[in-house]
Structure formats: structure tokens, C-alpha cells
Amino acid sequence: MRSVNLQLTRITDRFSITPLPPQVDSRCTGDESCRNRATHRLLSWSPTSPSGVRLLCDAHAIEWAADHGLQITTARQNDPAA
Ligand SMILES: [Zn+2]
């Protein structure tokens, strides 16, 4: 199991996304086909999207953040050179 390298924390009036404690061993629920380990917990209460709790892996956390206009900068090992 690779170590987690994304520690995304953002709290707004519509949602909060925070890293899961390392002892929490859960699957990502960002996508039905995703089998990655969840690394972040997303709480949302936006009136325009389903509220509740989702667990996201690194990839889905980044994807979700991008979809919501957050500027996320990461230093992922697999990033192609620009
Ligand atoms: Zn995922």
C-alpha cells in the first residue's frame, strides 16, 4: 500500500473536504468502479447537489475539487513533465 501524499483540506459554506485519518480503511465512493482506498471525506450540503458524506480517493478528490473550482496543486509522481 502506497503512502498517502494528498492532504486536502477545504471548508466552505457548502462543503468540507478533509483527509481521512490513516487508520480509516474504506473504499472510495467517488465512482462505482473505483477500487482505490479512500483518503478524503467529503461532506456536502449544497442545495443543488445531493447532500451527505462521500469518501474519495486521491484521484477522485482532485477531480471533485477541480469540478468545484478549487485550485489544487499537487506533486504527483506520475505527472508528465510539462
Ligand atoms: Zn476514487
PDB file of the backbone (N, CA, C, O) and the ligand in Angstrom, with CONECT records:
HET     ZN  A 101       1
ATOM      1  N   MET A   1       0.841  -1.196   0.000  1.00  0.00           N
ATOM      2  CA  MET A   1       0.000   0.000   0.000  1.00  0.00           C
ATOM      3  C   MET A   1       0.878   1.248   0.000  1.00  0.00           C
ATOM      4  O   MET A   1       1.699   1.449   0.896  1.00  0.00           O
ATOM      5  N   ARG A   2       0.693   2.062  -0.999  1.00  0.00           N
ATOM      6  CA  ARG A   2       1.484   3.280  -1.065  1.00  0.00           C
ATOM      7  C   ARG A   2       1.013   4.277  -0.024  1.00  0.00           C
ATOM      8  O   ARG A   2      -0.153   4.293   0.372  1.00  0.00           O
ATOM      9  N   SER A   3       1.925   5.086   0.398  1.00  0.00           N
ATOM     10  CA  SER A   3       1.557   6.088   1.382  1.00  0.00           C
ATOM     11  C   SER A   3       0.725   7.181   0.727  1.00  0.00           C
ATOM     12  O   SER A   3       0.842   7.454  -0.467  1.00  0.00           O
ATOM     13  N   VAL A   4      -0.100   7.783   1.531  1.00  0.00           N
ATOM     14  CA  VAL A   4      -0.944   8.855   1.039  1.00  0.00           C
ATOM     15  C   VAL A   4      -0.116  10.122   0.930  1.00  0.00           C
ATOM     16  O   VAL A   4       0.605  10.489   1.857  1.00  0.00           O
ATOM     17  N   ASN A   5      -0.227  10.783  -0.211  1.00  0.00           N
ATOM     18  CA  ASN A   5       0.546  12.016  -0.351  1.00  0.00           C
ATOM     19  C   ASN A   5      -0.338  13.227  -0.584  1.00  0.00           C
ATOM     20  O   ASN A   5       0.157  14.343  -0.740  1.00  0.00           O
ATOM     21  N   LEU A   6      -1.633  13.011  -0.608  1.00  0.00           N
ATOM     22  CA  LEU A   6      -2.535  14.141  -0.776  1.00  0.00           C
ATOM     23  C   LEU A   6      -3.227  14.413   0.559  1.00  0.00           C
ATOM     24  O   LEU A   6      -3.835  13.523   1.154  1.00  0.00           O
ATOM     25  N   GLN A   7      -3.121  15.639   1.007  1.00  0.00           N
ATOM     26  CA  GLN A   7      -3.778  16.021   2.260  1.00  0.00           C
ATOM     27  C   GLN A   7      -4.563  17.290   1.979  1.00  0.00           C
ATOM     28  O   GLN A   7      -4.104  18.406   2.222  1.00  0.00           O
ATOM     29  N   LEU A   8      -5.737  17.080   1.468  1.00  0.00           N
ATOM     30  CA  LEU A   8      -6.542  18.200   1.000  1.00  0.00           C
ATOM     31  C   LEU A   8      -7.542  18.603   2.071  1.00  0.00           C
ATOM     32  O   LEU A   8      -8.334  17.788   2.542  1.00  0.00           O
ATOM     33  N   THR A   9      -7.493  19.858   2.441  1.00  0.00           N
ATOM     34  CA  THR A   9      -8.450  20.362   3.424  1.00  0.00           C
ATOM     35  C   THR A   9      -9.046  21.656   2.908  1.00  0.00           C
ATOM     36  O   THR A   9      -8.333  22.611   2.603  1.00  0.00           O
ATOM     37  N   ARG A  10     -10.367  21.669   2.817  1.00  0.00           N
ATOM     38  CA  ARG A  10     -11.039  22.871   2.378  1.00  0.00           C
ATOM     39  C   ARG A  10     -12.419  22.872   3.009  1.00  0.00           C
ATOM     40  O   ARG A  10     -13.171  21.906   2.876  1.00  0.00           O
ATOM     41  N   ILE A  11     -12.740  23.922   3.672  1.00  0.00           N
ATOM     42  CA  ILE A  11     -14.045  24.019   4.316  1.00  0.00           C
ATOM     43  C   ILE A  11     -14.703  25.308   3.861  1.00  0.00           C
ATOM     44  O   ILE A  11     -14.136  26.391   4.001  1.00  0.00           O
ATOM     45  N   THR A  12     -15.892  25.183   3.319  1.00  0.00           N
ATOM     46  CA  THR A  12     -16.628  26.360   2.863  1.00  0.00           C
ATOM     47  C   THR A  12     -18.042  26.297   3.425  1.00  0.00           C
ATOM     48  O   THR A  12     -18.364  25.432   4.240  1.00  0.00           O
ATOM     49  N   ASP A  13     -18.869  27.217   2.982  1.00  0.00           N
ATOM     50  CA  ASP A  13     -20.252  27.200   3.461  1.00  0.00           C
ATOM     51  C   ASP A  13     -21.093  26.163   2.737  1.00  0.00           C
ATOM     52  O   ASP A  13     -22.265  25.980   3.069  1.00  0.00           O
ATOM     53  N   ARG A  14     -20.521  25.483   1.757  1.00  0.00           N
ATOM     54  CA  ARG A  14     -21.279  24.483   1.004  1.00  0.00           C
ATOM     55  C   ARG A  14     -20.752  23.067   1.184  1.00  0.00           C
ATOM     56  O   ARG A  14     -21.476  22.096   0.960  1.00  0.00           O
ATOM     57  N   PHE A  15     -19.512  22.952   1.581  1.00  0.00           N
ATOM     58  CA  PHE A  15     -18.942  21.613   1.709  1.00  0.00           C
ATOM     59  C   PHE A  15     -17.686  21.682   2.555  1.00  0.00           C
ATOM     60  O   PHE A  15     -17.139  22.754   2.814  1.00  0.00           O
ATOM     61  N   SER A  16     -17.256  20.532   2.968  1.00  0.00           N
ATOM     62  CA  SER A  16     -15.934  20.431   3.579  1.00  0.00           C
ATOM     63  C   SER A  16     -15.295  19.152   3.086  1.00  0.00           C
ATOM     64  O   SER A  16     -15.949  18.118   2.957  1.00  0.00           O
ATOM     65  N   ILE A  17     -14.029  19.240   2.818  1.00  0.00           N
ATOM     66  CA  ILE A  17     -13.281  18.058   2.412  1.00  0.00           C
ATOM     67  C   ILE A  17     -12.037  18.011   3.279  1.00  0.00           C
ATOM     68  O   ILE A  17     -11.272  18.972   3.366  1.00  0.00           O
ATOM     69  N   THR A  18     -11.861  16.880   3.906  1.00  0.00           N
ATOM     70  CA  THR A  18     -10.755  16.744   4.846  1.00  0.00           C
ATOM     71  C   THR A  18     -10.125  15.364   4.690  1.00  0.00           C
ATOM     72  O   THR A  18     -10.796  14.416   4.282  1.00  0.00           O
ATOM     73  N   PRO A  19      -8.859  15.250   5.009  1.00  0.00           N
ATOM     74  CA  PRO A  19      -8.219  13.935   4.917  1.00  0.00           C
ATOM     75  C   PRO A  19      -8.815  12.964   5.919  1.00  0.00           C
ATOM     76  O   PRO A  19      -9.175  13.338   7.036  1.00  0.00           O
ATOM     77  N   LEU A  20      -8.912  11.712   5.500  1.00  0.00           N
ATOM     78  CA  LEU A  20      -9.327  10.676   6.439  1.00  0.00           C
ATOM     79  C   LEU A  20      -8.145  10.327   7.328  1.00  0.00           C
ATOM     80  O   LEU A  20      -6.999  10.339   6.878  1.00  0.00           O
ATOM     81  N   PRO A  21      -8.419  10.018   8.574  1.00  0.00           N
ATOM     82  CA  PRO A  21      -7.331   9.508   9.414  1.00  0.00           C
ATOM     83  C   PRO A  21      -6.760   8.239   8.789  1.00  0.00           C
ATOM     84  O   PRO A  21      -7.500   7.450   8.202  1.00  0.00           O
ATOM     85  N   PRO A  22      -5.456   8.038   8.911  1.00  0.00           N
ATOM     86  CA  PRO A  22      -4.827   6.892   8.244  1.00  0.00           C
ATOM     87  C   PRO A  22      -5.362   5.546   8.700  1.00  0.00           C
ATOM     88  O   PRO A  22      -5.251   4.558   7.974  1.00  0.00           O
ATOM     89  N   GLN A  23      -5.936   5.494   9.886  1.00  0.00           N
ATOM     90  CA  GLN A  23      -6.445   4.210  10.358  1.00  0.00           C
ATOM     91  C   GLN A  23      -7.793   3.844   9.746  1.00  0.00           C
ATOM     92  O   GLN A  23      -8.268   2.720   9.907  1.00  0.00           O
ATOM     93  N   VAL A  24      -8.403   4.788   9.052  1.00  0.00           N
ATOM     94  CA  VAL A  24      -9.683   4.506   8.406  1.00  0.00           C
ATOM     95  C   VAL A  24      -9.424   3.800   7.087  1.00  0.00           C
ATOM     96  O   VAL A  24      -8.775   4.338   6.190  1.00  0.00           O
ATOM     97  N   ASP A  25      -9.943   2.590   6.989  1.00  0.00           N
ATOM     98  CA  ASP A  25      -9.699   1.797   5.791  1.00  0.00           C
ATOM     99  C   ASP A  25     -11.017   1.611   5.051  1.00  0.00           C
ATOM    100  O   ASP A  25     -11.785   0.692   5.336  1.00  0.00           O
ATOM    101  N   SER A  26     -11.263   2.509   4.091  1.00  0.00           N
ATOM    102  CA  SER A  26     -12.515   2.465   3.367  1.00  0.00           C
ATOM    103  C   SER A  26     -12.254   2.615   1.885  1.00  0.00           C
ATOM    104  O   SER A  26     -11.236   3.157   1.456  1.00  0.00           O
ATOM    105  N   ARG A  27     -13.205   2.116   1.122  1.00  0.00           N
ATOM    106  CA  ARG A  27     -13.114   2.260  -0.324  1.00  0.00           C
ATOM    107  C   ARG A  27     -13.665   3.600  -0.763  1.00  0.00           C
ATOM    108  O   ARG A  27     -14.569   4.159  -0.142  1.00  0.00           O
ATOM    109  N   CYS A  28     -13.101   4.101  -1.847  1.00  0.00           N
ATOM    110  CA  CYS A  28     -13.607   5.312  -2.474  1.00  0.00           C
ATOM    111  C   CYS A  28     -15.029   5.087  -2.952  1.00  0.00           C
ATOM    112  O   CYS A  28     -15.354   4.034  -3.501  1.00  0.00           O
ATOM    113  N   THR A  29     -15.877   6.089  -2.737  1.00  0.00           N
ATOM    114  CA  THR A  29     -17.238   6.014  -3.255  1.00  0.00           C
ATOM    115  C   THR A  29     -17.462   7.064  -4.329  1.00  0.00           C
ATOM    116  O   THR A  29     -18.602   7.380  -4.670  1.00  0.00           O
ATOM    117  N   GLY A  30     -16.377   7.601  -4.859  1.00  0.00           N
ATOM    118  CA  GLY A  30     -16.484   8.636  -5.881  1.00  0.00           C
ATOM    119  C   GLY A  30     -17.021   8.096  -7.190  1.00  0.00           C
ATOM    120  O   GLY A  30     -17.590   8.838  -7.990  1.00  0.00           O
ATOM    121  N   ASP A  31     -16.841   6.817  -7.405  1.00  0.00           N
ATOM    122  CA  ASP A  31     -17.269   6.207  -8.651  1.00  0.00           C
ATOM    123  C   ASP A  31     -17.531   4.733  -8.353  1.00  0.00           C
ATOM    124  O   ASP A  31     -16.798   4.105  -7.589  1.00  0.00           O
ATOM    125  N   GLU A  32     -18.564   4.198  -8.953  1.00  0.00           N
ATOM    126  CA  GLU A  32     -18.909   2.805  -8.659  1.00  0.00           C
ATOM    127  C   GLU A  32     -17.780   1.844  -9.016  1.00  0.00           C
ATOM    128  O   GLU A  32     -17.626   0.793  -8.394  1.00  0.00           O
ATOM    129  N   SER A  33     -17.000   2.214 -10.016  1.00  0.00           N
ATOM    130  CA  SER A  33     -15.960   1.307 -10.480  1.00  0.00           C
ATOM    131  C   SER A  33     -14.620   1.555  -9.807  1.00  0.00           C
ATOM    132  O   SER A  33     -13.660   0.819 -10.033  1.00  0.00           O
ATOM    133  N   CYS A  34     -14.556   2.591  -8.980  1.00  0.00           N
ATOM    134  CA  CYS A  34     -13.289   2.926  -8.354  1.00  0.00           C
ATOM    135  C   CYS A  34     -12.995   1.973  -7.205  1.00  0.00           C
ATOM    136  O   CYS A  34     -13.827   1.768  -6.321  1.00  0.00           O
ATOM    137  N   ARG A  35     -11.815   1.402  -7.231  1.00  0.00           N
ATOM    138  CA  ARG A  35     -11.434   0.473  -6.173  1.00  0.00           C
ATOM    139  C   ARG A  35     -10.273   0.991  -5.343  1.00  0.00           C
ATOM    140  O   ARG A  35      -9.631   0.237  -4.612  1.00  0.00           O
ATOM    141  N   ASN A  36     -10.016   2.266  -5.462  1.00  0.00           N
ATOM    142  CA  ASN A  36      -8.933   2.830  -4.672  1.00  0.00           C
ATOM    143  C   ASN A  36      -9.351   3.005  -3.222  1.00  0.00           C
ATOM    144  O   ASN A  36     -10.538   3.057  -2.896  1.00  0.00           O
ATOM    145  N   ARG A  37      -8.373   3.092  -2.382  1.00  0.00           N
ATOM    146  CA  ARG A  37      -8.648   3.367  -0.983  1.00  0.00           C
ATOM    147  C   ARG A  37      -9.010   4.839  -0.822  1.00  0.00           C
ATOM    148  O   ARG A  37      -8.364   5.719  -1.390  1.00  0.00           O
ATOM    149  N   ALA A  38     -10.036   5.082  -0.050  1.00  0.00           N
ATOM    150  CA  ALA A  38     -10.442   6.464   0.195  1.00  0.00           C
ATOM    151  C   ALA A  38      -9.416   7.157   1.073  1.00  0.00           C
ATOM    152  O   ALA A  38      -8.900   6.583   2.031  1.00  0.00           O
ATOM    153  N   THR A  39      -9.135   8.397   0.726  1.00  0.00           N
ATOM    154  CA  THR A  39      -8.176   9.186   1.503  1.00  0.00           C
ATOM    155  C   THR A  39      -8.801  10.456   2.047  1.00  0.00           C
ATOM    156  O   THR A  39      -8.226  11.119   2.910  1.00  0.00           O
ATOM    157  N   HIS A  40      -9.972  10.793   1.547  1.00  0.00           N
ATOM    158  CA  HIS A  40     -10.600  12.036   1.974  1.00  0.00           C
ATOM    159  C   HIS A  40     -12.077  11.832   2.241  1.00  0.00           C
ATOM    160  O   HIS A  40     -12.723  10.964   1.655  1.00  0.00           O
ATOM    161  N   ARG A  41     -12.588  12.645   3.129  1.00  0.00           N
ATOM    162  CA  ARG A  41     -14.009  12.614   3.432  1.00  0.00           C
ATOM    163  C   ARG A  41     -14.616  13.927   2.963  1.00  0.00           C
ATOM    164  O   ARG A  41     -14.145  15.011   3.307  1.00  0.00           O
ATOM    165  N   LEU A  42     -15.652  13.803   2.186  1.00  0.00           N
ATOM    166  CA  LEU A  42     -16.330  14.972   1.658  1.00  0.00           C
ATOM    167  C   LEU A  42     -17.724  15.073   2.257  1.00  0.00           C
ATOM    168  O   LEU A  42     -18.547  14.166   2.128  1.00  0.00           O
ATOM    169  N   LEU A  43     -17.964  16.192   2.910  1.00  0.00           N
ATOM    170  CA  LEU A  43     -19.307  16.474   3.426  1.00  0.00           C
ATOM    171  C   LEU A  43     -19.875  17.602   2.589  1.00  0.00           C
ATOM    172  O   LEU A  43     -19.233  18.638   2.413  1.00  0.00           O
ATOM    173  N   SER A  44     -21.061  17.405   2.080  1.00  0.00           N
ATOM    174  CA  SER A  44     -21.641  18.475   1.270  1.00  0.00           C
ATOM    175  C   SER A  44     -23.067  18.741   1.709  1.00  0.00           C
ATOM    176  O   SER A  44     -23.786  17.836   2.131  1.00  0.00           O
ATOM    177  N   TRP A  45     -23.448  19.955   1.605  1.00  0.00           N
ATOM    178  CA  TRP A  45     -24.805  20.343   1.960  1.00  0.00           C
ATOM    179  C   TRP A  45     -25.312  21.404   1.001  1.00  0.00           C
ATOM    180  O   TRP A  45     -26.135  22.248   1.353  1.00  0.00           O
ATOM    181  N   SER A  46     -24.805  21.339  -0.203  1.00  0.00           N
ATOM    182  CA  SER A  46     -25.268  22.267  -1.222  1.00  0.00           C
ATOM    183  C   SER A  46     -26.716  21.967  -1.578  1.00  0.00           C
ATOM    184  O   SER A  46     -27.094  20.800  -1.680  1.00  0.00           O
ATOM    185  N   PRO A  47     -27.544  23.011  -1.770  1.00  0.00           N
ATOM    186  CA  PRO A  47     -28.946  22.771  -2.146  1.00  0.00           C
ATOM    187  C   PRO A  47     -29.087  22.211  -3.556  1.00  0.00           C
ATOM    188  O   PRO A  47     -30.148  21.702  -3.918  1.00  0.00           O
ATOM    189  N   THR A  48     -28.036  22.300  -4.345  1.00  0.00           N
ATOM    190  CA  THR A  48     -28.136  21.880  -5.740  1.00  0.00           C
ATOM    191  C   THR A  48     -27.505  20.529  -5.995  1.00  0.00           C
ATOM    192  O   THR A  48     -27.479  20.070  -7.137  1.00  0.00           O
ATOM    193  N   SER A  49     -27.001  19.888  -4.975  1.00  0.00           N
ATOM    194  CA  SER A  49     -26.444  18.563  -5.186  1.00  0.00           C
ATOM    195  C   SER A  49     -26.774  17.703  -3.981  1.00  0.00           C
ATOM    196  O   SER A  49     -27.041  18.225  -2.899  1.00  0.00           O
ATOM    197  N   PRO A  50     -26.760  16.403  -4.156  1.00  0.00           N
ATOM    198  CA  PRO A  50     -27.122  15.523  -3.047  1.00  0.00           C
ATOM    199  C   PRO A  50     -26.217  15.773  -1.858  1.00  0.00           C
ATOM    200  O   PRO A  50     -24.994  15.820  -1.984  1.00  0.00           O
ATOM    201  N   SER A  51     -26.836  15.930  -0.710  1.00  0.00           N
ATOM    202  CA  SER A  51     -26.040  16.158   0.481  1.00  0.00           C
ATOM    203  C   SER A  51     -25.639  14.819   1.076  1.00  0.00           C
ATOM    204  O   SER A  51     -26.198  13.773   0.746  1.00  0.00           O
ATOM    205  N   GLY A  52     -24.679  14.882   1.940  1.00  0.00           N
ATOM    206  CA  GLY A  52     -24.261  13.662   2.584  1.00  0.00           C
ATOM    207  C   GLY A  52     -22.766  13.533   2.624  1.00  0.00           C
ATOM    208  O   GLY A  52     -22.023  14.496   2.439  1.00  0.00           O
ATOM    209  N   VAL A  53     -22.355  12.333   2.866  1.00  0.00           N
ATOM    210  CA  VAL A  53     -20.935  12.057   3.035  1.00  0.00           C
ATOM    211  C   VAL A  53     -20.470  11.162   1.900  1.00  0.00           C
ATOM    212  O   VAL A  53     -21.124  10.176   1.559  1.00  0.00           O
ATOM    213  N   ARG A  54     -19.351  11.511   1.329  1.00  0.00           N
ATOM    214  CA  ARG A  54     -18.723  10.642   0.344  1.00  0.00           C
ATOM    215  C   ARG A  54     -17.267  10.457   0.746  1.00  0.00           C
ATOM    216  O   ARG A  54     -16.652  11.323   1.369  1.00  0.00           O
ATOM    217  N   LEU A  55     -16.751   9.324   0.377  1.00  0.00           N
ATOM    218  CA  LEU A  55     -15.343   9.045   0.631  1.00  0.00           C
ATOM    219  C   LEU A  55     -14.636   8.987  -0.712  1.00  0.00           C
ATOM    220  O   LEU A  55     -15.074   8.295  -1.631  1.00  0.00           O
ATOM    221  N   LEU A  56     -13.550   9.713  -0.813  1.00  0.00           N
ATOM    222  CA  LEU A  56     -12.878   9.854  -2.089  1.00  0.00           C
ATOM    223  C   LEU A  56     -11.413   9.453  -1.998  1.00  0.00           C
ATOM    224  O   LEU A  56     -10.736   9.721  -1.005  1.00  0.00           O
ATOM    225  N   CYS A  57     -10.949   8.815  -3.041  1.00  0.00           N
ATOM    226  CA  CYS A  57      -9.520   8.537  -3.154  1.00  0.00           C
ATOM    227  C   CYS A  57      -8.811   9.810  -3.633  1.00  0.00           C
ATOM    228  O   CYS A  57      -9.453  10.822  -3.915  1.00  0.00           O
ATOM    229  N   ASP A  58      -7.497   9.744  -3.717  1.00  0.00           N
ATOM    230  CA  ASP A  58      -6.748  10.915  -4.161  1.00  0.00           C
ATOM    231  C   ASP A  58      -7.256  11.425  -5.504  1.00  0.00           C
ATOM    232  O   ASP A  58      -7.522  12.615  -5.672  1.00  0.00           O
ATOM    233  N   ALA A  59      -7.385  10.507  -6.456  1.00  0.00           N
ATOM    234  CA  ALA A  59      -7.766  10.909  -7.808  1.00  0.00           C
ATOM    235  C   ALA A  59      -9.145  11.548  -7.824  1.00  0.00           C
ATOM    236  O   ALA A  59      -9.357  12.571  -8.476  1.00  0.00           O
ATOM    237  N   HIS A  60     -10.083  10.939  -7.104  1.00  0.00           N
ATOM    238  CA  HIS A  60     -11.429  11.490  -7.093  1.00  0.00           C
ATOM    239  C   HIS A  60     -11.512  12.784  -6.293  1.00  0.00           C
ATOM    240  O   HIS A  60     -12.316  13.662  -6.606  1.00  0.00           O
ATOM    241  N   ALA A  61     -10.686  12.901  -5.267  1.00  0.00           N
ATOM    242  CA  ALA A  61     -10.664  14.153  -4.503  1.00  0.00           C
ATOM    243  C   ALA A  61     -10.185  15.300  -5.394  1.00  0.00           C
ATOM    244  O   ALA A  61     -10.735  16.400  -5.363  1.00  0.00           O
ATOM    245  N   ILE A  62      -9.166  15.024  -6.174  1.00  0.00           N
ATOM    246  CA  ILE A  62      -8.644  16.054  -7.079  1.00  0.00           C
ATOM    247  C   ILE A  62      -9.672  16.381  -8.152  1.00  0.00           C
ATOM    248  O   ILE A  62      -9.899  17.543  -8.489  1.00  0.00           O
ATOM    249  N   GLU A  63     -10.292  15.323  -8.683  1.00  0.00           N
ATOM    250  CA  GLU A  63     -11.288  15.528  -9.724  1.00  0.00           C
ATOM    251  C   GLU A  63     -12.467  16.330  -9.189  1.00  0.00           C
ATOM    252  O   GLU A  63     -12.949  17.262  -9.832  1.00  0.00           O
ATOM    253  N   TRP A  64     -12.916  15.952  -8.010  1.00  0.00           N
ATOM    254  CA  TRP A  64     -14.048  16.666  -7.404  1.00  0.00           C
ATOM    255  C   TRP A  64     -13.675  18.127  -7.170  1.00  0.00           C
ATOM    256  O   TRP A  64     -14.455  19.030  -7.474  1.00  0.00           O
ATOM    257  N   ALA A  65     -12.505  18.349  -6.640  1.00  0.00           N
ATOM    258  CA  ALA A  65     -12.066  19.717  -6.349  1.00  0.00           C
ATOM    259  C   ALA A  65     -12.014  20.553  -7.623  1.00  0.00           C
ATOM    260  O   ALA A  65     -12.432  21.711  -7.638  1.00  0.00           O
ATOM    261  N   ALA A  66     -11.501  19.958  -8.677  1.00  0.00           N
ATOM    262  CA  ALA A  66     -11.417  20.681  -9.940  1.00  0.00           C
ATOM    263  C   ALA A  66     -12.811  21.028 -10.452  1.00  0.00           C
ATOM    264  O   ALA A  66     -13.034  22.117 -10.983  1.00  0.00           O
ATOM    265  N   ASP A  67     -13.744  20.098 -10.289  1.00  0.00           N
ATOM    266  CA  ASP A  67     -15.117  20.335 -10.734  1.00  0.00           C
ATOM    267  C   ASP A  67     -15.786  21.457  -9.954  1.00  0.00           C
ATOM    268  O   ASP A  67     -16.742  22.074 -10.422  1.00  0.00           O
ATOM    269  N   HIS A  68     -15.269  21.709  -8.763  1.00  0.00           N
ATOM    270  CA  HIS A  68     -15.867  22.739  -7.923  1.00  0.00           C
ATOM    271  C   HIS A  68     -15.013  23.992  -7.859  1.00  0.00           C
ATOM    272  O   HIS A  68     -15.163  24.815  -6.956  1.00  0.00           O
ATOM    273  N   GLY A  69     -14.136  24.126  -8.805  1.00  0.00           N
ATOM    274  CA  GLY A  69     -13.414  25.383  -8.953  1.00  0.00           C
ATOM    275  C   GLY A  69     -12.287  25.603  -7.972  1.00  0.00           C
ATOM    276  O   GLY A  69     -11.784  26.718  -7.833  1.00  0.00           O
ATOM    277  N   LEU A  70     -11.886  24.541  -7.287  1.00  0.00           N
ATOM    278  CA  LEU A  70     -10.773  24.701  -6.363  1.00  0.00           C
ATOM    279  C   LEU A  70      -9.460  24.546  -7.121  1.00  0.00           C
ATOM    280  O   LEU A  70      -9.324  23.711  -8.014  1.00  0.00           O
ATOM    281  N   GLN A  71      -8.533  25.350  -6.747  1.00  0.00           N
ATOM    282  CA  GLN A  71      -7.228  25.258  -7.375  1.00  0.00           C
ATOM    283  C   GLN A  71      -6.356  24.333  -6.536  1.00  0.00           C
ATOM    284  O   GLN A  71      -5.874  24.701  -5.464  1.00  0.00           O
ATOM    285  N   ILE A  72      -6.171  23.148  -7.042  1.00  0.00           N
ATOM    286  CA  ILE A  72      -5.391  22.163  -6.300  1.00  0.00           C
ATOM    287  C   ILE A  72      -4.057  21.965  -6.989  1.00  0.00           C
ATOM    288  O   ILE A  72      -3.989  21.663  -8.180  1.00  0.00           O
ATOM    289  N   THR A  73      -3.025  22.136  -6.236  1.00  0.00           N
ATOM    290  CA  THR A  73      -1.692  21.884  -6.779  1.00  0.00           C
ATOM    291  C   THR A  73      -1.105  20.682  -6.060  1.00  0.00           C
ATOM    292  O   THR A  73      -1.012  20.647  -4.833  1.00  0.00           O
ATOM    293  N   THR A  74      -0.722  19.719  -6.844  1.00  0.00           N
ATOM    294  CA  THR A  74      -0.147  18.524  -6.245  1.00  0.00           C
ATOM    295  C   THR A  74       1.193  18.233  -6.894  1.00  0.00           C
ATOM    296  O   THR A  74       1.516  18.772  -7.953  1.00  0.00           O
ATOM    297  N   ALA A  75       1.940  17.405  -6.270  1.00  0.00           N
ATOM    298  CA  ALA A  75       3.218  16.981  -6.806  1.00  0.00           C
ATOM    299  C   ALA A  75       3.178  15.477  -6.969  1.00  0.00           C
ATOM    300  O   ALA A  75       3.953  14.742  -6.357  1.00  0.00           O
ATOM    301  N   ARG A  76       2.275  15.046  -7.794  1.00  0.00           N
ATOM    302  CA  ARG A  76       2.132  13.612  -8.001  1.00  0.00           C
ATOM    303  C   ARG A  76       3.317  13.047  -8.769  1.00  0.00           C
ATOM    304  O   ARG A  76       3.866  13.690  -9.664  1.00  0.00           O
ATOM    305  N   GLN A  77       3.687  11.864  -8.410  1.00  0.00           N
ATOM    306  CA  GLN A  77       4.871  11.265  -9.017  1.00  0.00           C
ATOM    307  C   GLN A  77       4.669  10.952 -10.489  1.00  0.00           C
ATOM    308  O   GLN A  77       5.625  10.934 -11.264  1.00  0.00           O
ATOM    309  N   ASN A  78       3.435  10.708 -10.868  1.00  0.00           N
ATOM    310  CA  ASN A  78       3.203  10.254 -12.232  1.00  0.00           C
ATOM    311  C   ASN A  78       2.848  11.396 -13.184  1.00  0.00           C
ATOM    312  O   ASN A  78       2.509  11.160 -14.343  1.00  0.00           O
ATOM    313  N   ASP A  79       2.925  12.591 -12.706  1.00  0.00           N
ATOM    314  CA  ASP A  79       2.621  13.699 -13.591  1.00  0.00           C
ATOM    315  C   ASP A  79       3.618  13.749 -14.743  1.00  0.00           C
ATOM    316  O   ASP A  79       4.829  13.685 -14.531  1.00  0.00           O
ATOM    317  N   PRO A  80       3.107  13.863 -15.942  1.00  0.00           N
ATOM    318  CA  PRO A  80       4.046  14.020 -17.057  1.00  0.00           C
ATOM    319  C   PRO A  80       4.724  15.378 -16.970  1.00  0.00           C
ATOM    320  O   PRO A  80       4.152  16.344 -16.464  1.00  0.00           O
ATOM    321  N   ALA A  81       5.913  15.435 -17.454  1.00  0.00           N
ATOM    322  CA  ALA A  81       6.623  16.704 -17.449  1.00  0.00           C
ATOM    323  C   ALA A  81       5.911  17.685 -18.365  1.00  0.00           C
ATOM    324  O   ALA A  81       5.493  17.342 -19.472  1.00  0.00           O
ATOM    325  N   ALA A  82       5.786  18.885 -17.890  1.00  0.00           N
ATOM    326  CA  ALA A  82       5.072  19.887 -18.679  1.00  0.00           C
ATOM    327  C   ALA A  82       5.907  20.325 -19.877  1.00  0.00           C
ATOM    328  O   ALA A  82       5.468  21.168 -20.660  1.00  0.00           O
TER     329      ALA A  82
HETATM  330 ZN    ZN A 101     -11.842   7.025  -6.394  1.00  0.00          ZN2+
END
